[in-house]
Amino acid sequence: MMPIHDRMPVILGANDYSAWLDSTNTDVGSLQALLRPAEAGNMIAYPVCRAVNSVRSDSPTFVEPS
């Protein structure tokens, strides 16, 4: 991610969704364990429409490769 941005977003695996979204889960340790870098081989990067930078615009086409 470094060539794109200086911070790495949290990308949860599908098996972790329910634990992350469970509002009754107050176990900080188990939640922090979910905050691990995503495998680089599971990500792809490609340019997209600059309109994604505007909160006033929204379209599923914005994330299609440009």
C-alpha positions, -999 to 999 in steps of 0.1 A, spaced: 0 0 0 29 24 6 31 36 -31 -6 45 -28 -11 57 8 9 60 40 -17 41 61 -29 6 57 -67 1 59 -81 -27 79 -93 -54 56 -112 -81 74 -115 -117 62 -151 -129 57 -148 -152 88 -140 -121 110 -171 -100 100 -194 -112 128 -168 -108 155 -159 -73 144 -196 -62 141 -207 -79 174 -216 -48 195 -216 -70 226 -180 -81 221 -159 -60 245 -129 -82 245 -103 -57 232 -76 -84 228 -97 -105 205 -107 -74 184 -72 -62 182 -62 -96 169 -84 -90 139 -63 -59 130 -36 -75 109 -23 -65 75 -41 -81 46 -21 -105 25 -6 -86 -4 -13 -114 -28 -50 -110 -21 -51 -73 -32 -50 -57 -66 -46 -20 -74 -58 -1 -105 -66 35 -113 -102 45 -109 -123 76 -118 -113 107 -98 -149 112 -89 -144 88 -60 -128 117 -42 -161 136 -40 -187 129 -13 -213 145 -35 -210 119 -62 -218 82 -59 -219 56 -86 -208 19 -88 -190 28 -120 -165 49 -100 -146 18 -89 -143 3 -124 -109 5 -139 -104 37 -158 
